[in-house]
Amino acid sequence: MQLTSTIQIKPINETTATGISYAVVLEAPIDENGLPVTLLGFQVASESRSIYKLTSEGWKIDKREYTTLFVDPD
């Protein structure tokens, strides 16, 4: 199961913006009936940083970098 934060976007100028978001991946069984399940553990937390450029076709991702913040030691 992955939980992702809302992307925070900051304009730099008229054609460039930056964005940052965070994600946490949790280990959980898949319930076929869609019922709530008990989490088994934490797997990873990461940060995503992006640069957006305005093109003739609209805003596009120019660059994206992922950084692992925490990892389950097991």
PQR file of N, CA, C, O and H, with PARSE charges and radii, in Angstrom:
ATOM      1  N   MET A   1       0.844  -1.158   0.000 -0.4000 1.5000
ATOM      2  CA  MET A   1       0.000   0.000   0.000 -0.0000 2.0000
ATOM      3  C   MET A   1       0.902   1.238   0.000  0.5500 1.7000
ATOM      4  O   MET A   1       1.822   1.344   0.811 -0.5500 1.4000
ATOM      5  N   GLN A   2       0.631   2.164  -0.910 -0.4000 1.5000
ATOM      6  CA  GLN A   2       1.421   3.393  -0.982 -0.0000 2.0000
ATOM      7  C   GLN A   2       0.528   4.573  -0.668  0.5500 1.7000
ATOM      8  O   GLN A   2      -0.562   4.706  -1.225 -0.5500 1.4000
ATOM      9  H   GLN A   2      -0.117   2.079  -1.568  0.4000 1.0000
ATOM     10  N   LEU A   3       0.996   5.434   0.230 -0.4000 1.5000
ATOM     11  CA  LEU A   3       0.315   6.678   0.574 -0.0000 2.0000
ATOM     12  C   LEU A   3       1.178   7.816   0.061  0.5500 1.7000
ATOM     13  O   LEU A   3       2.360   7.902   0.396 -0.5500 1.4000
ATOM     14  H   LEU A   3       1.881   5.326   0.682  0.4000 1.0000
ATOM     15  N   THR A   4       0.599   8.686  -0.748 -0.4000 1.5000
ATOM     16  CA  THR A   4       1.352   9.774  -1.363 -0.0000 2.0000
ATOM     17  C   THR A   4       0.758  11.110  -0.938  0.5500 1.7000
ATOM     18  O   THR A   4      -0.461  11.278  -0.914 -0.5500 1.4000
ATOM     19  H   THR A   4      -0.360   8.616  -1.021  0.4000 1.0000
ATOM     20  N   SER A   5       1.628  12.057  -0.604 -0.4000 1.5000
ATOM     21  CA  SER A   5       1.162  13.386  -0.213 -0.0000 2.0000
ATOM     22  C   SER A   5       0.751  14.188  -1.445  0.5500 1.7000
ATOM     23  O   SER A   5       1.053  13.811  -2.578 -0.5500 1.4000
ATOM     24  H   SER A   5       2.618  11.921  -0.624  0.4000 1.0000
ATOM     25  N   THR A   6       0.071  15.280  -1.210 -0.4000 1.5000
ATOM     26  CA  THR A   6      -0.246  16.223  -2.263 -0.0000 2.0000
ATOM     27  C   THR A   6       1.064  16.854  -2.743  0.5500 1.7000
ATOM     28  O   THR A   6       1.972  17.084  -1.945 -0.5500 1.4000
ATOM     29  H   THR A   6      -0.175  15.587  -0.290  0.4000 1.0000
ATOM     30  N   ILE A   7       1.160  17.132  -4.042 -0.4000 1.5000
ATOM     31  CA  ILE A   7       2.365  17.763  -4.589 -0.0000 2.0000
ATOM     32  C   ILE A   7       2.318  19.258  -4.276  0.5500 1.7000
ATOM     33  O   ILE A   7       1.334  19.934  -4.575 -0.5500 1.4000
ATOM     34  H   ILE A   7       0.423  16.945  -4.691  0.4000 1.0000
ATOM     35  N   GLN A   8       3.388  19.761  -3.673 -0.4000 1.5000
ATOM     36  CA  GLN A   8       3.509  21.195  -3.421 -0.0000 2.0000
ATOM     37  C   GLN A   8       4.282  21.794  -4.587  0.5500 1.7000
ATOM     38  O   GLN A   8       5.438  21.436  -4.814 -0.5500 1.4000
ATOM     39  H   GLN A   8       4.188  19.212  -3.429  0.4000 1.0000
ATOM     40  N   ILE A   9       3.656  22.697  -5.322 -0.4000 1.5000
ATOM     41  CA  ILE A   9       4.290  23.295  -6.500 -0.0000 2.0000
ATOM     42  C   ILE A   9       4.578  24.761  -6.218  0.5500 1.7000
ATOM     43  O   ILE A   9       3.724  25.498  -5.726 -0.5500 1.4000
ATOM     44  H   ILE A   9       2.717  22.987  -5.137  0.4000 1.0000
ATOM     45  N   LYS A  10       5.821  25.174  -6.546 -0.4000 1.5000
ATOM     46  CA  LYS A  10       6.230  26.568  -6.370 -0.0000 2.0000
ATOM     47  C   LYS A  10       6.691  27.127  -7.716  0.5500 1.7000
ATOM     48  O   LYS A  10       7.642  26.611  -8.302 -0.5500 1.4000
ATOM     49  H   LYS A  10       6.515  24.575  -6.945  0.4000 1.0000
ATOM     50  N   PRO A  11       6.033  28.170  -8.212 -0.5600 1.5000
ATOM     51  CA  PRO A  11       6.497  28.805  -9.448  0.2800 2.0000
ATOM     52  C   PRO A  11       7.854  29.470  -9.233  0.5500 1.7000
ATOM     53  O   PRO A  11       8.086  30.117  -8.212 -0.5500 1.4000
ATOM     54  N   ILE A  12       8.744  29.302 -10.205 -0.4000 1.5000
ATOM     55  CA  ILE A  12      10.060  29.944 -10.174 -0.0000 2.0000
ATOM     56  C   ILE A  12      10.029  31.192 -11.059  0.5500 1.7000
ATOM     57  O   ILE A  12      10.501  32.263 -10.675 -0.5500 1.4000
ATOM     58  H   ILE A  12       8.556  28.775 -11.035  0.4000 1.0000
ATOM     59  N   ASN A  13       9.467  31.023 -12.238 -0.4000 1.5000
ATOM     60  CA  ASN A  13       9.248  32.138 -13.160 -0.0000 2.0000
ATOM     61  C   ASN A  13       8.068  31.756 -14.067  0.5500 1.7000
ATOM     62  O   ASN A  13       7.329  30.825 -13.746 -0.5500 1.4000
ATOM     63  H   ASN A  13       9.083  30.154 -12.550  0.4000 1.0000
ATOM     64  N   GLU A  14       7.884  32.453 -15.183 -0.4000 1.5000
ATOM     65  CA  GLU A  14       6.714  32.208 -16.037 -0.0000 2.0000
ATOM     66  C   GLU A  14       6.735  30.852 -16.729  0.5500 1.7000
ATOM     67  O   GLU A  14       5.686  30.376 -17.161 -0.5500 1.4000
ATOM     68  H   GLU A  14       8.485  33.209 -15.444  0.4000 1.0000
ATOM     69  N   THR A  15       7.896  30.217 -16.847 -0.4000 1.5000
ATOM     70  CA  THR A  15       7.986  28.962 -17.595 -0.0000 2.0000
ATOM     71  C   THR A  15       8.569  27.801 -16.799  0.5500 1.7000
ATOM     72  O   THR A  15       8.748  26.710 -17.341 -0.5500 1.4000
ATOM     73  H   THR A  15       8.749  30.604 -16.495  0.4000 1.0000
ATOM     74  N   THR A  16       8.866  28.019 -15.523 -0.4000 1.5000
ATOM     75  CA  THR A  16       9.489  26.978 -14.705 -0.0000 2.0000
ATOM     76  C   THR A  16       8.838  26.941 -13.324  0.5500 1.7000
ATOM     77  O   THR A  16       8.505  27.977 -12.748 -0.5500 1.4000
ATOM     78  H   THR A  16       8.720  28.905 -15.083  0.4000 1.0000
ATOM     79  N   ALA A  17       8.666  25.732 -12.810 -0.4000 1.5000
ATOM     80  CA  ALA A  17       8.142  25.546 -11.460 -0.0000 2.0000
ATOM     81  C   ALA A  17       8.828  24.317 -10.859  0.5500 1.7000
ATOM     82  O   ALA A  17       9.317  23.449 -11.583 -0.5500 1.4000
ATOM     83  H   ALA A  17       8.936  24.891 -13.278  0.4000 1.0000
ATOM     84  N   THR A  18       8.858  24.257  -9.537 -0.4000 1.5000
ATOM     85  CA  THR A  18       9.384  23.076  -8.859 -0.0000 2.0000
ATOM     86  C   THR A  18       8.256  22.431  -8.063  0.5500 1.7000
ATOM     87  O   THR A  18       7.276  23.083  -7.702 -0.5500 1.4000
ATOM     88  H   THR A  18       8.461  24.962  -8.949  0.4000 1.0000
ATOM     89  N   GLY A  19       8.414  21.145  -7.798 -0.4000 1.5000
ATOM     90  CA  GLY A  19       7.411  20.436  -7.019 -0.0000 2.0000
ATOM     91  C   GLY A  19       8.072  19.436  -6.091  0.5500 1.7000
ATOM     92  O   GLY A  19       9.151  18.919  -6.380 -0.5500 1.4000
ATOM     93  H   GLY A  19       9.210  20.615  -8.090  0.4000 1.0000
ATOM     94  N   ILE A  20       7.408  19.167  -4.966 -0.4000 1.5000
ATOM     95  CA  ILE A  20       7.906  18.179  -4.019 -0.0000 2.0000
ATOM     96  C   ILE A  20       6.720  17.405  -3.450  0.5500 1.7000
ATOM     97  O   ILE A  20       5.665  17.977  -3.174 -0.5500 1.4000
ATOM     98  H   ILE A  20       6.532  19.587  -4.732  0.4000 1.0000
ATOM     99  N   SER A  21       6.907  16.108  -3.281 -0.4000 1.5000
ATOM    100  CA  SER A  21       5.896  15.272  -2.644 -0.0000 2.0000
ATOM    101  C   SER A  21       6.594  14.142  -1.901  0.5500 1.7000
ATOM    102  O   SER A  21       7.782  13.885  -2.097 -0.5500 1.4000
ATOM    103  H   SER A  21       7.764  15.643  -3.506  0.4000 1.0000
ATOM    104  N   TYR A  22       5.836  13.478  -1.052 -0.4000 1.5000
ATOM    105  CA  TYR A  22       6.376  12.403  -0.226 -0.0000 2.0000
ATOM    106  C   TYR A  22       5.500  11.169  -0.364  0.5500 1.7000
ATOM    107  O   TYR A  22       4.301  11.271  -0.624 -0.5500 1.4000
ATOM    108  H   TYR A  22       4.871  13.687  -0.892  0.4000 1.0000
ATOM    109  N   ALA A  23       6.113   9.996  -0.185 -0.4000 1.5000
ATOM    110  CA  ALA A  23       5.361   8.742  -0.238 -0.0000 2.0000
ATOM    111  C   ALA A  23       5.850   7.817   0.863  0.5500 1.7000
ATOM    112  O   ALA A  23       7.029   7.811   1.220 -0.5500 1.4000
ATOM    113  H   ALA A  23       7.087   9.914   0.027  0.4000 1.0000
ATOM    114  N   VAL A  24       4.920   7.039   1.391 -0.4000 1.5000
ATOM    115  CA  VAL A  24       5.227   6.007   2.376 -0.0000 2.0000
ATOM    116  C   VAL A  24       4.631   4.708   1.850  0.5500 1.7000
ATOM    117  O   VAL A  24       3.467   4.664   1.454 -0.5500 1.4000
ATOM    118  H   VAL A  24       3.963   7.045   1.101  0.4000 1.0000
ATOM    119  N   VAL A  25       5.434   3.658   1.850 -0.4000 1.5000
ATOM    120  CA  VAL A  25       4.957   2.341   1.409 -0.0000 2.0000
ATOM    121  C   VAL A  25       4.855   1.450   2.641  0.5500 1.7000
ATOM    122  O   VAL A  25       5.820   1.272   3.385 -0.5500 1.4000
ATOM    123  H   VAL A  25       6.380   3.693   2.173  0.4000 1.0000
ATOM    124  N   LEU A  26       3.666   0.897   2.838 -0.4000 1.5000
ATOM    125  CA  LEU A  26       3.395   0.022   3.969 -0.0000 2.0000
ATOM    126  C   LEU A  26       3.120  -1.385   3.468  0.5500 1.7000
ATOM    127  O   LEU A  26       2.584  -1.568   2.375 -0.5500 1.4000
ATOM    128  H   LEU A  26       2.882   1.041   2.234  0.4000 1.0000
ATOM    129  N   GLU A  27       3.484  -2.366   4.260 -0.4000 1.5000
ATOM    130  CA  GLU A  27       3.232  -3.756   3.897 -0.0000 2.0000
ATOM    131  C   GLU A  27       1.898  -4.179   4.506  0.5500 1.7000
ATOM    132  O   GLU A  27       1.690  -4.074   5.715 -0.5500 1.4000
ATOM    133  H   GLU A  27       3.919  -2.217   5.148  0.4000 1.0000
ATOM    134  N   ALA A  28       0.997  -4.661   3.644 -0.4000 1.5000
ATOM    135  CA  ALA A  28      -0.316  -5.101   4.111 -0.0000 2.0000
ATOM    136  C   ALA A  28      -0.822  -6.202   3.196  0.5500 1.7000
ATOM    137  O   ALA A  28      -0.550  -6.187   1.995 -0.5500 1.4000
ATOM    138  H   ALA A  28       1.166  -4.747   2.662  0.4000 1.0000
ATOM    139  N   PRO A  29      -1.553  -7.153   3.753 -0.5600 1.5000
ATOM    140  CA  PRO A  29      -2.131  -8.199   2.913  0.2800 2.0000
ATOM    141  C   PRO A  29      -3.248  -7.615   2.046  0.5500 1.7000
ATOM    142  O   PRO A  29      -3.837  -6.593   2.396 -0.5500 1.4000
ATOM    143  N   ILE A  30      -3.535  -8.258   0.928 -0.4000 1.5000
ATOM    144  CA  ILE A  30      -4.624  -7.826   0.064 -0.0000 2.0000
ATOM    145  C   ILE A  30      -5.862  -8.642   0.424  0.5500 1.7000
ATOM    146  O   ILE A  30      -5.865  -9.870   0.330 -0.5500 1.4000
ATOM    147  H   ILE A  30      -3.056  -9.089   0.644  0.4000 1.0000
ATOM    148  N   ASP A  31      -6.907  -7.941   0.837 -0.4000 1.5000
ATOM    149  CA  ASP A  31      -8.143  -8.610   1.208 -0.0000 2.0000
ATOM    150  C   ASP A  31      -9.065  -8.644  -0.007  0.5500 1.7000
ATOM    151  O   ASP A  31      -9.405  -7.595  -0.555 -0.5500 1.4000
ATOM    152  H   ASP A  31      -6.905  -6.944   0.914  0.4000 1.0000
ATOM    153  N   GLU A  32      -9.467  -9.820  -0.427 -0.4000 1.5000
ATOM    154  CA  GLU A  32     -10.292  -9.980  -1.621 -0.0000 2.0000
ATOM    155  C   GLU A  32     -11.679  -9.351  -1.464  0.5500 1.7000
ATOM    156  O   GLU A  32     -12.326  -9.034  -2.462 -0.5500 1.4000
ATOM    157  H   GLU A  32      -9.192 -10.672   0.018  0.4000 1.0000
ATOM    158  N   ASN A  33     -12.134  -9.171  -0.244 -0.4000 1.5000
ATOM    159  CA  ASN A  33     -13.456  -8.601  -0.003 -0.0000 2.0000
ATOM    160  C   ASN A  33     -13.416  -7.098   0.219  0.5500 1.7000
ATOM    161  O   ASN A  33     -14.453  -6.476   0.447 -0.5500 1.4000
ATOM    162  H   ASN A  33     -11.608  -9.429   0.567  0.4000 1.0000
ATOM    163  N   GLY A  34     -12.225  -6.510   0.153 -0.4000 1.5000
ATOM    164  CA  GLY A  34     -12.086  -5.080   0.348 -0.0000 2.0000
ATOM    165  C   GLY A  34     -12.258  -4.642   1.787  0.5500 1.7000
ATOM    166  O   GLY A  34     -12.530  -3.473   2.059 -0.5500 1.4000
ATOM    167  H   GLY A  34     -11.382  -7.016  -0.032  0.4000 1.0000
ATOM    168  N   LEU A  35     -12.099  -5.582   2.714 -0.4000 1.5000
ATOM    169  CA  LEU A  35     -12.252  -5.248   4.128 -0.0000 2.0000
ATOM    170  C   LEU A  35     -10.975  -4.635   4.692  0.5500 1.7000
ATOM    171  O   LEU A  35      -9.896  -4.857   4.143 -0.5500 1.4000
ATOM    172  H   LEU A  35     -11.878  -6.532   2.493  0.4000 1.0000
ATOM    173  N   PRO A  36     -11.075  -3.877   5.766 -0.5600 1.5000
ATOM    174  CA  PRO A  36      -9.863  -3.334   6.396  0.2800 2.0000
ATOM    175  C   PRO A  36      -8.924  -4.470   6.817  0.5500 1.7000
ATOM    176  O   PRO A  36      -9.368  -5.544   7.222 -0.5500 1.4000
ATOM    177  N   VAL A  37      -7.644  -4.212   6.714 -0.4000 1.5000
ATOM    178  CA  VAL A  37      -6.633  -5.215   7.067 -0.0000 2.0000
ATOM    179  C   VAL A  37      -5.682  -4.626   8.104  0.5500 1.7000
ATOM    180  O   VAL A  37      -5.613  -3.408   8.272 -0.5500 1.4000
ATOM    181  H   VAL A  37      -7.284  -3.339   6.385  0.4000 1.0000
ATOM    182  N   THR A  38      -4.956  -5.490   8.793 -0.4000 1.5000
ATOM    183  CA  THR A  38      -3.933  -5.065   9.739 -0.0000 2.0000
ATOM    184  C   THR A  38      -2.612  -4.914   8.992  0.5500 1.7000
ATOM    185  O   THR A  38      -2.188  -5.818   8.272 -0.5500 1.4000
ATOM    186  H   THR A  38      -5.012  -6.479   8.657  0.4000 1.0000
ATOM    187  N   LEU A  39      -1.974  -3.778   9.167 -0.4000 1.5000
ATOM    188  CA  LEU A  39      -0.682  -3.553   8.515 -0.0000 2.0000
ATOM    189  C   LEU A  39       0.359  -4.495   9.087  0.5500 1.7000
ATOM    190  O   LEU A  39       0.392  -4.761  10.288 -0.5500 1.4000
ATOM    191  H   LEU A  39      -2.318  -3.044   9.752  0.4000 1.0000
ATOM    192  N   LEU A  40       1.211  -4.996   8.202 -0.4000 1.5000
ATOM    193  CA  LEU A  40       2.276  -5.902   8.630 -0.0000 2.0000
ATOM    194  C   LEU A  40       3.570  -5.172   8.935  0.5500 1.7000
ATOM    195  O   LEU A  40       4.403  -5.671   9.691 -0.5500 1.4000
ATOM    196  H   LEU A  40       1.184  -4.781   7.225  0.4000 1.0000
ATOM    197  N   GLY A  41       3.745  -3.990   8.352 -0.4000 1.5000
ATOM    198  CA  GLY A  41       4.974  -3.253   8.619 -0.0000 2.0000
ATOM    199  C   GLY A  41       5.194  -2.117   7.648  0.5500 1.7000
ATOM    200  O   GLY A  41       4.404  -1.884   6.733 -0.5500 1.4000
ATOM    201  H   GLY A  41       3.068  -3.584   7.738  0.4000 1.0000
ATOM    202  N   PHE A  42       6.269  -1.432   7.868 -0.4000 1.5000
ATOM    203  CA  PHE A  42       6.708  -0.288   7.089 -0.0000 2.0000
ATOM    204  C   PHE A  42       7.781  -0.749   6.113  0.5500 1.7000
ATOM    205  O   PHE A  42       8.644  -1.545   6.486 -0.5500 1.4000
ATOM    206  H   PHE A  42       6.910  -1.621   8.611  0.4000 1.0000
ATOM    207  N   GLN A  43       7.751  -0.271   4.873 -0.4000 1.5000
ATOM    208  CA  GLN A  43       8.779  -0.658   3.914 -0.0000 2.0000
ATOM    209  C   GLN A  43       9.727   0.489   3.570  0.5500 1.7000
ATOM    210  O   GLN A  43      10.943   0.341   3.691 -0.5500 1.4000
ATOM    211  H   GLN A  43       7.050   0.376   4.569  0.4000 1.0000
ATOM    212  N   VAL A  44       9.187   1.623   3.145 -0.4000 1.5000
ATOM    213  CA  VAL A  44      10.058   2.713   2.717 -0.0000 2.0000
ATOM    214  C   VAL A  44       9.299   4.044   2.742  0.5500 1.7000
ATOM    215  O   VAL A  44       8.080   4.086   2.578 -0.5500 1.4000
ATOM    216  H   VAL A  44       8.199   1.744   3.046  0.4000 1.0000
ATOM    217  N   ALA A  45      10.051   5.127   2.949 -0.4000 1.5000
ATOM    218  CA  ALA A  45       9.524   6.486   2.809 -0.0000 2.0000
ATOM    219  C   ALA A  45      10.428   7.200   1.822  0.5500 1.7000
ATOM    220  O   ALA A  45      11.651   7.076   1.893 -0.5500 1.4000
ATOM    221  H   ALA A  45      11.042   5.094   3.082  0.4000 1.0000
ATOM    222  N   SER A  46       9.833   7.947   0.902 -0.4000 1.5000
ATOM    223  CA  SER A  46      10.642   8.611  -0.124 -0.0000 2.0000
ATOM    224  C   SER A  46      10.148  10.030  -0.393  0.5500 1.7000
ATOM    225  O   SER A  46       9.026  10.403  -0.050 -0.5500 1.4000
ATOM    226  H   SER A  46       8.840   8.048   0.845  0.4000 1.0000
ATOM    227  N   GLU A  47      11.024  10.799  -1.017 -0.4000 1.5000
ATOM    228  CA  GLU A  47      10.743  12.173  -1.405 -0.0000 2.0000
ATOM    229  C   GLU A  47      10.917  12.276  -2.910  0.5500 1.7000
ATOM    230  O   GLU A  47      11.867  11.723  -3.464 -0.5500 1.4000
ATOM    231  H   GLU A  47      11.936  10.496  -1.296  0.4000 1.0000
ATOM    232  N   SER A  48      10.023  12.969  -3.566 -0.4000 1.5000
ATOM    233  CA  SER A  48      10.102  13.182  -5.006 -0.0000 2.0000
ATOM    234  C   SER A  48      10.199  14.681  -5.275  0.5500 1.7000
ATOM    235  O   SER A  48       9.339  15.453  -4.853 -0.5500 1.4000
ATOM    236  H   SER A  48       9.252  13.419  -3.116  0.4000 1.0000
ATOM    237  N   ARG A  49      11.254  15.083  -5.981 -0.4000 1.5000
ATOM    238  CA  ARG A  49      11.426  16.493  -6.359 -0.0000 2.0000
ATOM    239  C   ARG A  49      11.393  16.593  -7.874  0.5500 1.7000
ATOM    240  O   ARG A  49      12.066  15.836  -8.574 -0.5500 1.4000
ATOM    241  H   ARG A  49      11.953  14.456  -6.324  0.4000 1.0000
ATOM    242  N   SER A  50      10.602  17.538  -8.375 -0.4000 1.5000
ATOM    243  CA  SER A  50      10.427  17.678  -9.814 -0.0000 2.0000
ATOM    244  C   SER A  50      10.664  19.108 -10.264  0.5500 1.7000
ATOM    245  O   SER A  50      10.487  20.058  -9.502 -0.5500 1.4000
ATOM    246  H   SER A  50      10.055  18.154  -7.807  0.4000 1.0000
ATOM    247  N   ILE A  51      11.070  19.237 -11.526 -0.4000 1.5000
ATOM    248  CA  ILE A  51      11.136  20.537 -12.203 -0.0000 2.0000
ATOM    249  C   ILE A  51      10.171  20.457 -13.377  0.5500 1.7000
ATOM    250  O   ILE A  51      10.233  19.533 -14.187 -0.5500 1.4000
ATOM    251  H   ILE A  51      11.214  18.465 -12.145  0.4000 1.0000
ATOM    252  N   TYR A  52       9.281  21.438 -13.455 -0.4000 1.5000
ATOM    253  CA  TYR A  52       8.285  21.498 -14.519 -0.0000 2.0000
ATOM    254  C   TYR A  52       8.618  22.650 -15.456  0.5500 1.7000
ATOM    255  O   TYR A  52       9.036  23.721 -15.016 -0.5500 1.4000
ATOM    256  H   TYR A  52       9.230  22.189 -12.796  0.4000 1.0000
ATOM    257  N   LYS A  53       8.429  22.418 -16.763 -0.4000 1.5000
ATOM    258  CA  LYS A  53       8.663  23.447 -17.770 -0.0000 2.0000
ATOM    259  C   LYS A  53       7.388  23.646 -18.584  0.5500 1.7000
ATOM    260  O   LYS A  53       6.694  22.684 -18.913 -0.5500 1.4000
ATOM    261  H   LYS A  53       8.089  21.548 -17.121  0.4000 1.0000
ATOM    262  N   LEU A  54       7.091  24.893 -18.902 -0.4000 1.5000
ATOM    263  CA  LEU A  54       5.955  25.206 -19.758 -0.0000 2.0000
ATOM    264  C   LEU A  54       6.402  25.072 -21.201  0.5500 1.7000
ATOM    265  O   LEU A  54       7.341  25.742 -21.631 -0.5500 1.4000
ATOM    266  H   LEU A  54       7.655  25.674 -18.634  0.4000 1.0000
ATOM    267  N   THR A  55       5.729  24.203 -21.953 -0.4000 1.5000
ATOM    268  CA  THR A  55       6.049  23.987 -23.365 -0.0000 2.0000
ATOM    269  C   THR A  55       4.864  24.471 -24.206  0.5500 1.7000
ATOM    270  O   THR A  55       3.859  24.938 -23.670 -0.5500 1.4000
ATOM    271  H   THR A  55       4.966  23.659 -21.603  0.4000 1.0000
ATOM    272  N   SER A  56       4.993  24.356 -25.500 -0.4000 1.5000
ATOM    273  CA  SER A  56       3.893  24.731 -26.394 -0.0000 2.0000
ATOM    274  C   SER A  56       2.691  23.806 -26.199  0.5500 1.7000
ATOM    275  O   SER A  56       1.577  24.143 -26.600 -0.5500 1.4000
ATOM    276  H   SER A  56       5.810  23.977 -25.936  0.4000 1.0000
ATOM    277  N   GLU A  57       2.915  22.631 -25.578 -0.4000 1.5000
ATOM    278  CA  GLU A  57       1.840  21.672 -25.316 -0.0000 2.0000
ATOM    279  C   GLU A  57       1.331  21.735 -23.884  0.5500 1.7000
ATOM    280  O   GLU A  57       0.488  20.927 -23.496 -0.5500 1.4000
ATOM    281  H   GLU A  57       3.820  22.357 -25.252  0.4000 1.0000
ATOM    282  N   GLY A  58       1.823  22.675 -23.097 -0.4000 1.5000
ATOM    283  CA  GLY A  58       1.419  22.796 -21.695 -0.0000 2.0000
ATOM    284  C   GLY A  58       2.571  22.450 -20.765  0.5500 1.7000
ATOM    285  O   GLY A  58       3.711  22.305 -21.206 -0.5500 1.4000
ATOM    286  H   GLY A  58       2.508  23.331 -23.412  0.4000 1.0000
ATOM    287  N   TRP A  59       2.271  22.318 -19.479 -0.4000 1.5000
ATOM    288  CA  TRP A  59       3.294  22.017 -18.480 -0.0000 2.0000
ATOM    289  C   TRP A  59       3.718  20.558 -18.577  0.5500 1.7000
ATOM    290  O   TRP A  59       2.883  19.657 -18.658 -0.5500 1.4000
ATOM    291  H   TRP A  59       1.344  22.435 -19.121  0.4000 1.0000
ATOM    292  N   LYS A  60       5.036  20.342 -18.568 -0.4000 1.5000
ATOM    293  CA  LYS A  60       5.601  18.992 -18.665 -0.0000 2.0000
ATOM    294  C   LYS A  60       6.669  18.814 -17.586  0.5500 1.7000
ATOM    295  O   LYS A  60       7.309  19.778 -17.166 -0.5500 1.4000
ATOM    296  H   LYS A  60       5.714  21.074 -18.502  0.4000 1.0000
ATOM    297  N   ILE A  61       6.849  17.567 -17.144 -0.4000 1.5000
ATOM    298  CA  ILE A  61       7.925  17.255 -16.212 -0.0000 2.0000
ATOM    299  C   ILE A  61       9.238  17.294 -16.977  0.5500 1.7000
ATOM    300  O   ILE A  61       9.417  16.563 -17.952 -0.5500 1.4000
ATOM    301  H   ILE A  61       6.329  16.784 -17.485  0.4000 1.0000
ATOM    302  N   ASP A  62      10.151  18.144 -16.539 -0.4000 1.5000
ATOM    303  CA  ASP A  62      11.467  18.259 -17.176 -0.0000 2.0000
ATOM    304  C   ASP A  62      12.478  17.337 -16.496  0.5500 1.7000
ATOM    305  O   ASP A  62      13.338  16.747 -17.150 -0.5500 1.4000
ATOM    306  H   ASP A  62      10.006  18.738 -15.748  0.4000 1.0000
ATOM    307  N   LYS A  63      12.358  17.223 -15.173 -0.4000 1.5000
ATOM    308  CA  LYS A  63      13.303  16.409 -14.405 -0.0000 2.0000
ATOM    309  C   LYS A  63      12.612  15.931 -13.135  0.5500 1.7000
ATOM    310  O   LYS A  63      11.820  16.663 -12.542 -0.5500 1.4000
ATOM    311  H   LYS A  63      11.660  17.702 -14.642  0.4000 1.0000
ATOM    312  N   ARG A  64      12.911  14.702 -12.719 -0.4000 1.5000
ATOM    313  CA  ARG A  64      12.347  14.177 -11.473 -0.0000 2.0000
ATOM    314  C   ARG A  64      13.411  13.344 -10.777  0.5500 1.7000
ATOM    315  O   ARG A  64      14.062  12.503 -11.397 -0.5500 1.4000
ATOM    316  H   ARG A  64      13.554  14.107 -13.201  0.4000 1.0000
ATOM    317  N   GLU A  65      13.580  13.586  -9.483 -0.4000 1.5000
ATOM    318  CA  GLU A  65      14.539  12.837  -8.668 -0.0000 2.0000
ATOM    319  C   GLU A  65      13.832  12.261  -7.458  0.5500 1.7000
ATOM    320  O   GLU A  65      13.020  12.931  -6.820 -0.5500 1.4000
ATOM    321  H   GLU A  65      13.051  14.270  -8.979  0.4000 1.0000
ATOM    322  N   TYR A  66      14.149  11.008  -7.148 -0.4000 1.5000
ATOM    323  CA  TYR A  66      13.601  10.349  -5.969 -0.0000 2.0000
ATOM    324  C   TYR A  66      14.716  10.151  -4.952  0.5500 1.7000
ATOM    325  O   TYR A  66      15.832   9.764  -5.299 -0.5500 1.4000
ATOM    326  H   TYR A  66      14.808  10.464  -7.666  0.4000 1.0000
ATOM    327  N   THR A  67      14.397  10.420  -3.697 -0.4000 1.5000
ATOM    328  CA  THR A  67      15.345  10.190  -2.608 -0.0000 2.0000
ATOM    329  C   THR A  67      14.680   9.286  -1.583  0.5500 1.7000
ATOM    330  O   THR A  67      13.567   9.563  -1.136 -0.5500 1.4000
ATOM    331  H   THR A  67      13.490  10.734  -3.415  0.4000 1.0000
ATOM    332  N   THR A  68      15.353   8.212  -1.212 -0.4000 1.5000
ATOM    333  CA  THR A  68      14.853   7.341  -0.158 -0.0000 2.0000
ATOM    334  C   THR A  68      15.206   7.971   1.177  0.5500 1.7000
ATOM    335  O   THR A  68      16.368   8.276   1.442 -0.5500 1.4000
ATOM    336  H   THR A  68      16.257   7.987  -1.575  0.4000 1.0000
ATOM    337  N   LEU A  69      14.194   8.164   2.020 -0.4000 1.5000
ATOM    338  CA  LEU A  69      14.405   8.792   3.318 -0.0000 2.0000
ATOM    339  C   LEU A  69      14.594   7.763   4.428  0.5500 1.7000
ATOM    340  O   LEU A  69      15.480   7.909   5.270 -0.5500 1.4000
ATOM    341  H   LEU A  69      13.250   7.915   1.806  0.4000 1.0000
ATOM    342  N   PHE A  70      13.768   6.731   4.428 -0.4000 1.5000
ATOM    343  CA  PHE A  70      13.835   5.683   5.437 -0.0000 2.0000
ATOM    344  C   PHE A  70      13.539   4.344   4.789  0.5500 1.7000
ATOM    345  O   PHE A  70      12.737   4.262   3.859 -0.5500 1.4000
ATOM    346  H   PHE A  70      13.048   6.612   3.743  0.4000 1.0000
ATOM    347  N   VAL A  71      14.180   3.302   5.275 -0.4000 1.5000
ATOM    348  CA  VAL A  71      13.943   1.946   4.775 -0.0000 2.0000
ATOM    349  C   VAL A  71      13.816   1.002   5.960  0.5500 1.7000
ATOM    350  O   VAL A  71      14.531   1.132   6.954 -0.5500 1.4000
ATOM    351  H   VAL A  71      14.832   3.369   6.031  0.4000 1.0000
ATOM    352  N   ASP A  72      12.901   0.056   5.842 -0.4000 1.5000
ATOM    353  CA  ASP A  72      12.769  -0.982   6.864 -0.0000 2.0000
ATOM    354  C   ASP A  72      14.069  -1.790   6.865  0.5500 1.7000
ATOM    355  O   ASP A  72      14.474  -2.282   5.812 -0.5500 1.4000
ATOM    356  H   ASP A  72      12.320  -0.050   5.035  0.4000 1.0000
ATOM    357  N   PRO A  73      14.725  -1.937   7.999 -0.5600 1.5000
ATOM    358  CA  PRO A  73      16.012  -2.639   8.035  0.2800 2.0000
ATOM    359  C   PRO A  73      15.904  -4.138   7.777  0.5500 1.7000
ATOM    360  O   PRO A  73      16.919  -4.794   7.542 -0.5500 1.4000
ATOM    361  N   ASP A  74      14.699  -4.690   7.817 -0.4000 1.5000
ATOM    362  CA  ASP A  74      14.566  -6.149   7.600 -0.0000 2.0000
ATOM    363  C   ASP A  74      14.530  -6.488   6.152  0.5500 1.7000
ATOM    364  O   ASP A  74      14.423  -7.661   5.794 -0.5500 1.4000
ATOM    365  H   ASP A  74      13.874  -4.157   8.008  0.4000 1.0000
TER
END
